[in-house]
Amino acid sequence: MPILNVDQANAVVVLKRSMNPGFAGIENPLFYNPKTVMLFGDAKDSVTKLIADLKSL
């Protein structure tokens, strides 16, 4: 799996179903970064809705 330097990005969008730490039980510090926006829900459905909303602008 590639390593992404998202901590160096200007803005980060995280698609996640909940704030639960997941099967590893490890908290992700990126989730608490002020540059991070959380989009909760199914990732495929969320991206599909975002694309549709952007196309309607």
C-alpha positions as CSV (number, residue, x, y, z in Angstrom):
1,M,0.0,0.0,0.0
2,P,1.4,3.4,-0.9
3,I,2.3,6.0,1.8
4,L,0.4,9.2,1.3
5,N,1.7,12.4,3.0
6,V,-1.7,13.7,3.8
7,D,-0.4,15.4,6.9
8,Q,1.3,17.9,4.6
9,A,-1.9,18.6,2.6
10,N,-3.7,22.0,2.7
11,A,-7.0,20.1,3.2
12,V,-8.0,16.5,3.8
13,V,-11.4,14.9,3.4
14,V,-11.8,11.6,5.3
15,L,-14.7,9.3,4.3
16,K,-15.6,7.1,7.2
17,R,-18.7,5.4,8.5
18,S,-18.2,6.4,12.2
19,M,-15.5,7.7,14.6
20,N,-14.9,4.1,15.8
21,P,-11.2,3.2,15.7
22,G,-11.8,0.1,13.5
23,F,-10.6,-3.4,13.8
24,A,-7.0,-2.4,14.9
25,G,-8.4,-0.3,17.7
26,I,-5.9,2.5,16.9
27,E,-6.9,6.2,16.9
28,N,-5.8,8.1,13.8
29,P,-4.4,11.5,14.7
30,L,-5.3,12.8,11.2
31,F,-8.9,12.7,12.3
32,Y,-8.2,15.5,14.8
33,N,-6.1,17.7,12.5
34,P,-7.7,21.1,12.0
35,K,-7.2,20.7,8.2
36,T,-9.3,17.5,8.2
37,V,-13.0,17.3,7.3
38,M,-14.9,14.1,8.1
39,L,-17.6,12.9,5.7
40,F,-19.6,10.2,7.4
41,G,-21.3,7.4,5.5
42,D,-20.6,4.8,2.8
43,A,-17.7,6.1,0.7
44,K,-19.1,5.1,-2.7
45,D,-22.5,6.6,-2.0
46,S,-20.9,9.8,-0.5
47,V,-18.7,10.4,-3.5
48,T,-21.5,9.6,-6.0
49,K,-23.7,12.2,-4.2
50,L,-20.8,14.8,-4.1
51,I,-20.3,14.4,-7.9
52,A,-24.0,14.8,-8.6
53,D,-24.1,17.9,-6.4
54,L,-21.1,19.4,-8.1
55,K,-22.5,18.7,-11.6
56,S,-25.8,20.5,-10.7
57,L,-24.0,23.8,-9.8
